[in-house]
Amino acid sequence: MRKNIFSTLLLLCLIVQVDGQKISGYAPYYRTFSTDFDFSLYTHVHFFAVWPDSSGALLWPGQNDSTSLSKKYQLIHSRMGEDQNLLITFGGTSAAGSLYFSQMAGDSSSLERFAQNAVSLCLAWGAHGIDIDWEWGKKLGVGDAELKSGYLKLMSRLRQLADEEGLLLSTAVSASSWFGDNYPVEGVDQADYISVMSYTYNGAWSSTANHHSPLSKTESIGLSYWKNRGIATEKLNPGVPFYGYKYDGASLPGDPFNSVSTLSYTEVKNHISLGYEIHMDTINGSYCSKASSIIFFDSPDDLTAKAQHVKEKGYDGIFIWEIGQDDSDQTLSRSIYNSMNKLGPVSIVEKNRAEDYRIVISPTSGILLSSSSTDPFSARLYSLEGKQMAFSDHNYREAVISTLGLPPGIYIIQISDGKEVIGQKIAL
């Protein structure tokens, strides 16, 4: 059953095109993608990354040289369709890929050398464009005008060369005024499209545990900031994380914590299967928790809500950091793809497990649940905002959730059997 479902989804991926809006995904050089990984779920893929040095030469990260990195790039290139775009990202974190941007862009000869090298590499590898990921190591002040001007000069020169060669030009920018003020808006606007890194609102640098990419902050702090600076809505792409942050020593949002670790979506699901209780909140960010540990992550429902927000607001699209952190079924990517294409929602777990349960809604008795499995289970009912409305205790093969006093509407029912959690929308 599971294979048939995903074969059908794959066929849909091949015949349905996103309605004019992008789904961009970063593919780091250090990821290995399985032979059945479906690249057709993305309109644009950014191969991450090549680094500039202070002289404008190109540096190859990891234990790579130009030949080994080219092979990794070409493996992805060979699996993409003619209607898709594959770009090369130049840069990265402030301590690595972006370390020499300021020095390079501050010298006209080095800047020209890098610009020519970047374009030449794209042409040699058959890339469709250049993506600049210049991440700043500090918040610039009034006396740093020269550093800011380097970004403007670089983007302006790349714009000229990209137009001459028929290449795309994109850029990734910070998602708030903190580092966003470092970017001259005239330089940002040189890009064909702009990736707003709206997944950095909380982390190890914070004093309390909270979600790193809630839709509320993505819009109010990130996208609104760039629109207020004059960037057109049609150029902006909010970023979504395919990773979660696990805070030890905290159990609720806003709690102080002892340590932070990063989890892939598969690892998040593994924790849920071990009894972490899910709290759905597509506006302020979903999380799961157990004892003194809390994990913030974007669920399929969160990503569906973000994709719908992108469509409703008229943004250019949505971008992912990074596609290799999805599970083996690419559940998160499919949730975005399906939402963009007005297909059905993707559950937090596989559909074949949901079929183990029968749900009957009775106007007098409430929600009646029964299982074909011998495992005991419990169920909880949430509003779409993530507020728990009702629950059942652990039962053997049947459960009842009272709906007394609940208004009509759409709710989320979650079933837990101690191994995994199944989420499903229902109407009362």
C-alpha positions in Angstrom: 0.0 0.0 0.0 2.8 2.4 1.0 4.7 1.9 -2.3 1.5 2.4 -4.4 0.8 5.7 -2.6 4.3 7.1 -3.2 4.3 5.8 -6.8 1.2 7.8 -7.4 2.7 10.9 -5.8 5.8 10.5 -8.0 3.6 10.4 -11.1 1.8 13.5 -10.0 5.2 15.2 -9.4 6.1 14.4 -13.0 2.9 15.7 -14.6 1.9 18.6 -12.4 3.9 21.9 -12.5 4.0 24.4 -9.7 1.7 27.3 -10.6 4.3 30.0 -11.3 5.9 29.9 -7.8 9.2 28.4 -6.9 10.1 25.6 -4.6 13.9 26.0 -4.1 16.0 23.5 -2.2 19.6 23.7 -1.1 21.6 20.5 -1.8 24.9 20.6 0.1 28.0 18.9 -1.4 28.3 16.7 1.7 24.9 15.0 1.2 24.5 11.7 -0.6 21.2 11.4 -2.3 19.7 7.9 -2.9 18.9 6.7 -6.4 15.1 7.1 -5.8 15.4 10.7 -4.4 12.9 12.8 -6.3 14.4 16.0 -7.5 11.3 16.8 -9.5 9.7 18.1 -6.3 11.8 21.3 -6.7 11.7 24.0 -9.4 15.2 25.3 -8.4 18.0 23.5 -6.7 21.0 25.3 -5.2 24.2 23.3 -5.1 26.0 24.3 -1.9 28.7 25.6 -2.0 31.9 27.0 -3.5 33.9 29.6 -1.5 35.6 32.8 -2.6 39.0 33.6 -1.1 40.3 37.1 -0.6 42.0 37.3 -4.0 38.9 36.3 -5.9 40.0 32.7 -6.5 37.6 29.8 -5.8 38.0 27.5 -2.8 36.6 23.9 -2.6 35.2 23.0 0.8 35.8 19.8 2.7 38.4 17.4 1.2 37.3 18.3 -2.3 39.0 19.9 -5.4 37.2 21.2 -8.5 37.0 17.7 -10.0 35.4 15.9 -7.0 33.0 18.7 -6.4 32.0 18.8 -10.1 31.2 15.1 -9.9 28.8 15.7 -7.0 27.2 18.6 -8.9 26.8 16.5 -12.1 25.1 13.7 -10.2 22.3 16.1 -9.3 22.3 17.8 -12.7 21.8 14.5 -14.5 18.6 13.8 -12.5 16.9 17.1 -13.1 14.4 17.9 -15.9 14.8 20.5 -18.6 12.2 22.8 -16.9 14.2 22.9 -13.7 17.1 25.1 -12.7 20.3 24.2 -10.9 22.3 27.0 -9.5 25.7 27.1 -7.8 25.9 28.8 -4.4 28.9 30.8 -3.5 29.5 31.5 0.2 28.0 30.1 3.3 28.5 30.7 7.0 30.4 33.7 8.2 33.1 31.5 9.7 33.7 29.5 6.5 32.2 30.2 3.1 31.6 33.9 3.7 34.9 34.5 5.6 36.6 36.3 2.8 33.7 38.0 1.0 34.4 41.5 2.5 38.2 41.4 1.7 37.5 40.2 -1.8 34.7 42.7 -2.6 36.7 45.5 -1.1 39.3 45.3 -3.8 38.2 46.0 -7.4 40.7 43.5 -9.0 39.7 40.7 -6.6 36.0 41.4 -7.1 36.4 41.2 -10.9 38.4 38.0 -10.6 35.8 36.3 -8.5 32.9 37.5 -10.6 34.6 36.1 -13.8 35.5 32.9 -12.0 31.9 32.4 -10.7 30.4 32.9 -14.2 33.0 30.7 -15.8 32.3 27.9 -13.4 28.6 28.1 -14.0 29.2 27.9 -17.8 31.7 25.1 -17.4 29.4 23.0 -15.2 26.2 23.8 -17.2 24.6 25.6 -14.2 21.6 27.9 -14.7 22.7 30.6 -12.3 24.7 32.1 -9.4 23.5 32.2 -5.9 25.3 34.5 -3.4 25.1 33.5 0.2 27.1 36.3 1.9 26.5 35.9 5.7 27.9 38.6 7.9 29.9 37.8 11.0 28.9 41.0 12.8 26.3 43.7 12.8 27.8 46.6 10.9 27.8 50.2 12.2 27.8 53.7 10.7 31.5 53.5 10.0 31.2 50.3 8.0 29.9 51.9 4.8 32.8 50.6 2.8 32.0 47.0 3.8 28.4 47.4 2.8 29.4 48.9 -0.5 31.3 45.8 -1.4 28.1 43.8 -1.4 26.5 46.3 -3.7 29.5 46.4 -6.1 29.6 42.6 -6.2 25.9 42.1 -6.9 25.9 44.9 -9.5 28.8 43.3 -11.4 27.3 39.8 -11.2 24.1 41.2 -12.5 25.9 42.6 -15.6 27.7 39.3 -16.3 24.6 37.2 -15.6 22.6 39.2 -18.1 25.4 38.8 -20.7 25.5 35.0 -20.3 21.8 34.4 -19.7 22.2 33.2 -16.1 20.0 33.6 -13.1 21.2 35.6 -10.1 19.8 35.0 -6.6 20.9 35.9 -3.1 20.2 34.7 0.4 19.7 37.3 3.1 19.1 37.6 6.8 15.6 37.4 8.1 15.5 40.5 10.4 17.0 43.9 10.8 19.8 42.5 13.0 22.0 41.4 10.1 19.6 42.5 7.4 20.7 46.1 7.8 24.2 45.1 6.6 22.9 44.5 3.1 22.4 47.6 0.8 18.9 47.1 -0.5 20.1 48.2 -4.0 22.4 45.3 -4.0 19.8 42.8 -2.8 17.4 44.1 -5.5 19.9 43.1 -8.3 18.9 39.5 -7.7 16.2 37.8 -9.8 14.9 36.3 -6.6 15.7 36.5 -2.9 15.9 33.8 -0.3 15.0 35.1 3.2 16.7 32.8 5.8 13.6 32.8 8.1 14.8 29.9 10.2 17.2 31.6 12.6 14.8 33.1 15.1 16.1 30.9 18.0 19.0 28.6 18.7 22.0 27.9 20.8 22.6 31.7 21.0 19.3 32.3 22.7 18.5 32.4 26.4 15.3 30.4 26.2 13.9 27.5 24.1 11.6 28.5 21.3 10.8 27.7 17.7 13.4 28.8 15.2 11.0 29.3 12.3 7.5 30.2 13.2 5.2 31.5 10.5 4.3 34.5 12.7 7.9 35.7 12.9 8.7 34.8 9.3 6.0 37.3 8.2 6.2 40.0 10.8 10.0 40.1 11.3 11.4 38.7 8.1 9.3 39.3 5.0 7.8 42.5 6.3 11.2 43.9 7.0 12.4 43.4 3.4 9.1 44.7 1.9 9.4 47.8 4.1 12.9 48.4 2.6 11.4 48.4 -0.9 11.9 44.8 -2.1 9.0 43.6 -4.2 6.8 40.8 -2.7 7.2 38.9 -6.0 10.9 38.5 -5.4 10.8 37.2 -1.9 11.1 33.5 -0.9 10.7 32.6 2.8 13.0 29.9 4.1 11.8 26.8 5.9 14.0 24.3 7.9 14.0 20.6 7.4 15.8 20.3 10.7 14.7 20.6 14.3 16.3 21.9 17.5 16.3 19.7 20.6 16.7 21.7 23.8 17.6 19.6 26.9 16.7 21.0 30.3 13.5 22.7 28.9 10.0 21.3 28.7 8.0 24.3 27.5 8.5 27.2 25.0 10.2 30.0 26.9 12.0 27.8 29.3 15.8 28.2 29.9 17.8 25.2 28.6 21.1 23.4 29.2 22.1 22.4 25.7 21.0 22.3 22.1 21.4 19.7 19.3 20.2 19.6 15.7 18.0 16.8 14.4 17.0 15.8 10.9 13.3 15.2 10.3 13.9 11.5 10.5 15.4 11.9 13.9 12.5 14.1 15.0 10.1 11.3 14.0 12.2 8.8 15.9 11.8 10.9 19.1 8.1 11.1 18.5 7.9 7.3 18.3 9.7 7.1 21.7 6.8 9.0 23.4 7.5 12.7 22.7 4.1 14.4 22.7 3.3 16.6 19.7 1.9 20.1 20.2 0.6 21.4 16.8 0.8 25.1 16.2 1.1 26.2 12.5 1.4 29.9 13.5 3.8 29.9 16.4 5.6 26.7 15.5 5.0 23.1 16.4 7.0 21.1 18.9 7.1 17.8 20.8 8.2 17.3 24.3 9.0 14.7 26.9 10.2 15.2 30.5 12.9 17.9 30.4 13.4 17.9 26.7 11.6 19.8 23.9 12.1 19.6 20.1 10.9 22.4 17.8 10.4 21.5 14.2 8.3 22.2 11.1 5.7 19.4 10.6 4.0 18.7 7.3 1.1 20.7 8.5 3.3 23.7 9.3 4.9 23.5 5.9 1.4 23.2 4.3 0.4 26.4 6.1 3.6 28.2 5.0 3.1 27.2 1.4 -0.5 28.4 1.5 0.7 31.7 3.1 3.2 32.1 0.2 0.4 31.6 -2.4 -2.1 33.9 -0.6 0.4 36.7 -0.2 1.8 36.4 -3.7 5.4 35.7 -2.7 7.8 34.3 -5.3 8.0 30.9 -3.7 9.5 29.0 -0.8 13.0 27.7 -0.2 14.3 24.8 1.9 17.4 24.4 4.1 18.1 21.7 3.3 16.5 18.9 1.2 18.9 16.2 2.5 17.4 16.5 6.0 14.0 15.2 4.9 13.0 11.6 5.7 13.4 8.8 3.1 9.9 9.4 1.7 10.6 13.2 1.4 7.5 13.8 3.4 8.3 17.5 4.1 9.1 18.2 0.4 5.9 16.5 -0.7 3.8 18.6 1.8 5.1 21.8 0.2 4.7 20.4 -3.3 1.2 19.2 -2.7 0.2 22.5 -1.1 1.7 24.6 -3.9 -0.2 22.4 -6.5 -3.4 22.2 -4.5 -3.1 18.4 -4.0 -4.0 16.6 -0.8 -2.2 17.2 2.6 0.6 14.9 3.7 0.3 13.4 7.2 3.0 13.5 9.8 3.3 9.7 9.3 2.7 7.3 6.5 -0.9 6.8 5.3 -0.8 3.0 5.7 -0.5 3.4 9.5 -3.6 5.7 9.5 -5.6 2.9 7.9 -5.2 0.9 11.1 -7.7 3.1 12.8 -11.4 3.7 12.3 -12.8 7.1 13.3 -16.5 7.6 13.7 -18.0 11.0 14.7 -21.2 10.7 16.6 -23.3 13.8 17.4 -24.3 12.3 20.8 -21.2 10.2 21.9 -18.3 12.3 20.4 -15.4 10.8 18.4 -15.3 7.0 18.5 -11.9 5.4 17.6 -11.1 1.7 17.1 -7.9 -0.1 16.0 -7.2 -3.2 14.0 -4.0 -3.5 16.0 -3.6 -5.2 19.5 -1.5 -2.2 20.7 -3.2 0.2 23.2 -3.5 3.8 22.0 -4.6 7.2 23.2 -5.9 10.1 21.2 -6.0 13.9 21.5 -7.9 16.6 19.7 -6.3 19.9 18.8 -7.6 23.1 17.2 -5.8 24.2 14.0 -4.0 26.7 16.2 -2.4 23.9 18.2 -4.5 24.2 21.4 -5.5 20.9 23.0 -9.3 20.7 23.1 -9.9 17.1 24.4 -8.2 13.8 24.9 -8.7 10.1 25.8 -6.8 7.9 28.2 -4.8 4.9 27.0 -7.2 2.2 25.8 -6.9 -1.3 24.5 -8.5 -1.2 21.0 -11.1 1.5 21.4 -11.3 5.1 22.6 -13.8 7.9 23.0 -13.2 11.6 22.8 -16.0 13.8 24.1 -16.8 16.7 21.8 -19.4 18.2 24.2 -19.2 22.0 24.1 -16.9 22.2 21.1 -18.0 24.5 18.2 -18.3 23.2 14.7 -15.1 23.4 12.6 -11.9 21.7 11.5 -9.8 20.0 14.1 -6.7 17.8 14.2 -6.9 14.4 15.9 -3.7 12.7 16.9 -3.4 9.0 17.8 -0.4 7.6 19.7 0.3 3.9 20.2 3.6 4.5 22.0 5.5 3.8 18.7 4.5 6.6 16.5 1.9 9.5 16.3 -0.6 9.8 13.5 -2.2 13.1 12.7 -5.4 13.6 10.8 -7.7 16.5 10.1 -11.4 16.0 10.9 -14.6 18.2 10.7 -17.1 18.5 13.5 
